[in-house]
Amino acid sequence: MRTETGTRLFAIDNLRVLLTALVVVHHVAVTYGNIPIWYYSEPATDASGVALDLLVVFNQAFFMGFFFLISGFFTPGSHDRKGGRAFVRDRLVRLGVPLLIFVVLLRPLLTLGDHGMPFWKWYIVSWDPGPMWFVEVLIVFALLYAWWRRAGRSDGRGGGAPSLKGVVLFTLGLAAVTVLWRVPVPQGTYVPVLGLPTPYFLPQYAAMFAAGVVAFRRGWFEALPRRAARAGFAVTGVASLVLLPVSSLTTGLVASAAMALWESVVAVGMIVGLAVLFRERFAGQGARGRFLSEHAYAVYVIHPLVLVAVAWAVRELHAAAVVKFALVVAVSLPLCWALAYAVRSVPGARRIL
């Protein structure tokens, strides 16, 4: 079946639900691991924190790139239906308004506390979009796509599954560009004000968005063979066993190249594997799946409020990091969708969420 303009593929909607849940899991892992870059954190005091750090590193290798690919996948059809101006206006409303609401109204709730200065001053100097950096970057990609179409450029029309050679060259090319990009933008770089927590992943994000656009035009989602799922997961496993030790036991350019290659292989392997798996096994959507899908974007916007509140509520619980992680994930996931439902029930909210 070829994707027609305006068709909603339930398998991809279900993938968005999974990725949104992974965002929640990711930020809970950051809360209780050894990477204190969240609004509220309890750095691990036991060895289980290392497992949470590994989960964060593995997630980071592919899940935001997958989000950008899915966003790119739905971009051409939206532009085709609405036309250039209406497409841009819709993207600015659907992406820009939630971004402003989060930065102006929700972020202050997440940064309350003693900062050693008046809160109004802290509010200004700590300006940051938090997890809404994804929306911020997506606005730029959407505007660039609209400009590309306005200039009369092709966005990859045609048919047929990507060849194995093409996938390998894409992966190697992405790894090479990532290594070069990380010379001026090394791992750990943070861009203040814009709030980009992982600018060193921008080559992957841009490449995956572009791949999503091409995938829509060429019907890659439907054309990928079933065996691609097993191959994608197998390659991910082998790359992890071979490249992660090289990255951790070496330094300099060798370590950077090994990590960039591992991230690129994992991104492509997991995306191909999950895309085919969901197409074959999770292509339906009942009432429950529809509910989860409809509220996934709202969950992404409001989940920091839930995570910080739940983590704060159990702060006095003395337990291993992985135990608190599991508890907060189990409580937070249903609460996130419940709050998203409440927010989207407000008149006018579904227009932007």
N, C-alpha and C positions, 0 to 999 in steps of 0.2 A: 504493500500500500504506500503510495507516495503522499507526502505531506501537502495538503492543499492550503492555500491562504485562508486563514481564519479558523483552521481546525485545531482543536485542543487535544493534544496527545496525553491521555491519562497517565501513561508511564512516565512522561517527563514531569507532569504535575506531581506524581508520587515521588519522583527523585528530588524535587524541590522541597517536599516535606522532610525527606531524609536529611538533606543538606541543612535545612533549618534546624532540625533536631541536633545535628552535629555541631552547629554553631553554639547552641546552648551547652552541649557536652564539652566543647572546646573551652568555653569561658569558665565553666565550673572546674575543669582540669587546671586552668591557669590559677584559679582561686586557691587551690590546695596543693599545687606543685611548687616548683622552685623558680618560676618565671613570674615575678610579681609585677605584672603590667595591667592589672585589672583594677576596677574601682575599689574593690574590697579584696584583700588577700590574707591568707593564713599560710605562710610558707611552711612546707612540710618539715617535720622534725623526725621523720622516720624514713626508711628506705623506700616505702611505697610511693613517695613523691617522685622518684626517678621514673616509675612506670607512667605516672601522669605526664611527666615531661616528654617521654617518648610518644605518648598519645598525641600531645600537642604538636610535636615535630612532624609526625606522620600525617595528621590532619592537615597541617599547614601546607604540606607538599602538594595537595590536590584539591581540597574542598572549596577554596575560594576561586581557584581557576575553573572549577566545574560550575560554580555560580555564574561566572562571567560567560562561559560557553553557553549555558542555558539562556542567559540574557541575550547573547548574540543570536541564538537560534530563533527567538521570537521577535527580533528586531525587524528583519525584512518584511515579514507579513504585516506587522503593525504599520510600517511605512507605506506599504503597498495600499492598504485599506484607507489610510487617513490622508495620505499626501504629506509632502514635506513640512509645511507650516503647522498643520494640525498635529503631526507626529511630534515635532519639537515642543509645541505647547503642551501636549499630553505628557511628555517626558518631564518637562519642567514642573508640572503640577504633581504628577505621581511620585516623582523622586525628590524634587526640590522642597515641596511643602513638608513632607515628613522629616527631611533633613533639618529644616529650620525649626520645626517643632521640637525635635530632639535636642538640638544645640541650645536653643533659647529657653525652653521650658523644662525638659526632662533632665538634662545634664546637671543643672543645679541640685536636683534632688539626690543625685548620685555622688555629689562632691561635698555634701554638708559635713561639717566637722571643724576641728581646730587646725587652721593652716598657718598660724603665726602671723596673720595679717587680716584686715577687715575682709569679710566675705565678698563684698562688691569688687575689691581689688583682685582677690583670688579668682573671681568669676571671669574677670577680663584677662588676666595673665595665663589662665589655664584653658583658654578657648580651644576646644578640641571636639571633633564630631564623634569621637568614640567609634563604636562599630559601624556607624553610619558613613565611615570613610568609603565603604563599598559603594554606597549610593552616590557619593561625591564623584568617585572615579567613573561610575557608570554614566553619569550625566555627561561627562567629557566624551566618553566613547560614543554615546548616542548622538551628540552634536557633531562629532567627527563623521559618523556614518551618514547623517543627514547632509552634511557638506559634500561628502563623497558622491552621494546620489544626485545632488543638485548639479555637481560638476559633470554628470553623465557617465561616471565610471561604472564598470561592471562589478557586481558583487558575487561572482562565482556561479553563474548559471550552468546547468548541465546535469548529468546523472551518473549513477554508478558509485559503488563503494570505493573508498580510498584504497590504494594498493598497499601491500606490505612495505614495499620500497618507499612509498610516499610517507607512510607513518614513521618509518625508521628515520628518514631524512628530516622530517618535521621535528622529531624528538631530539636528534643530534644538533640540529640547527638551533632549537630552543635552548639547549644546554650551552652551546657555544656563545650565543648572544647573552645568556644569563651570566656566564663567566666574565665577559667583557663589561657588562653593565655593572657588575659588582666591584670593579676596580674603582670607579668614582662613587659608587653607592654600595659599600660593603654591608654584609649581614649585621643586623643590629641597628642600622641607621633608622632614625625617626625624624619625620618632617613635622615640626611644630606648626600650630595654627591649622594647616591643612589636616593634620592629625593622621598622616599615613603611617601606620605601625609597621608595615612591611613593604616599603618602596623598593626593596631589593628583589621583590617578586613581580614588579611591573611588567617585565618582558613576558612572563607566563600569562598574566592577566590579559594583556593586549592580544597575545597570540591566541588564547582560548576564545576571546570574544570574536575575533576574526574567524576562527575555525567554526564557531557556532553559526555565523552568518553563512559561510560556505556550506556547512552541513545542512542547513535548511534548504538552500537552493538546489543542492545535488542529491537530496534524499538520503544522506548518509545514515541517519538513524534507522531507517527501515532496511537499508542495503547491507549493513554490516552482518557478516555471517555469524551463526550461533557460536561457532568455535572461537570467535574473537573474545568472548567473555572469559573462557578458561585461559586463553593465551594472555590476556591482559593481567589477570590475577597472578598467573604463574611468573610472568616477567617481573611484576612488582615484587614478588617474594624473592626471586633470584637476585634482583638488583639490590634489595635490602641486605641480603646475606653477603654480597660481594662488595658493594660500594660504601655502605655505612662504616664498616671497619676501616677501609682505606681512608675515608674522610676523617675519622676520629684518631687514627694513628699517624697521620701525616700533617704537614703544615704548608702554608703558603699556597702557591698556585695549584699544586697537586690536590690538596685538601679542598680547595674551592671548586676545582673542576669535578672532583668526585662527588661532592655534595650537589652541585648544579646538575650533573648527569643523573644522580639518584632522584632528585626532585622531578626532573623532566620525565624520566621513565615511570615514576610512580604516578605522576599527573596523567600521562597518556594511558598507562595501564589501567589505573583505577577508573578513569572516565570511560574508557572503552568497555571495560568489564562490567561496570555498574549499568551503563546505558543498555547494553545487550541483555544483561540479567533482568532488568526491569521491563524491557520490551517483551521478553519471553515469559516472565513469571508474574509480573505485577502491572499488567497493562489495563486492568479493570479498576473501576472506582465506584464503590457504593456510597451510601450516605455518609458513613464515617470518614472515608477517604476524601470525599468532596468537602466535608467540614474542615478537615486538617489542611487541605490545599487552599481553600478560600481564605484561611486565616494565617497562612504561613508568613506572608509579608508583614502583617501586623505583629506577629510573634518576633520577627527579626528586629523590628523597631523598638518594641517595649521590653524585650527579654532582660536587659540589664537591670531594670527596676525589680523584677521578680528575683533574679539571682542574688542581688545584693541584699534584698529583704530576707530571703530564706537563709542565706549564709549568716547574716547578722543574728537571725533568730536562734540558730544552733551554735553560736560562737562558744558557748560555755560547755558544749559537749566535748569530752576528751576521748578521742578515738584516732586511729590511724588515718593518715591523709586519704587513702583510697576508700576507707569506710565513709568518711564525711562526704567525699566526692559522690559515692554511689547514692547516699541518702539525699543529698541536695539535688542530684539529677532526677531521682525518682519523684521528688516533691515538685520540683520546678517545671518539668515538662508539662504536666497537666495544668498547672497554674498559669503557665505562659499562654496556652491556648484558651483557657477560661478568660483571662484578662483581655486577650486579643478579641474574643467574641464580644465582651462587654464594650470595648473601645469601638469596634466596628458597628455596634448597635446604636451609637450616637448618630443622630441625623447628619447626613453629609459625609460621614467618615469613610464610607465605602467608596466615595468618589476618589479618594487618595490612597486608601488602604485596601 
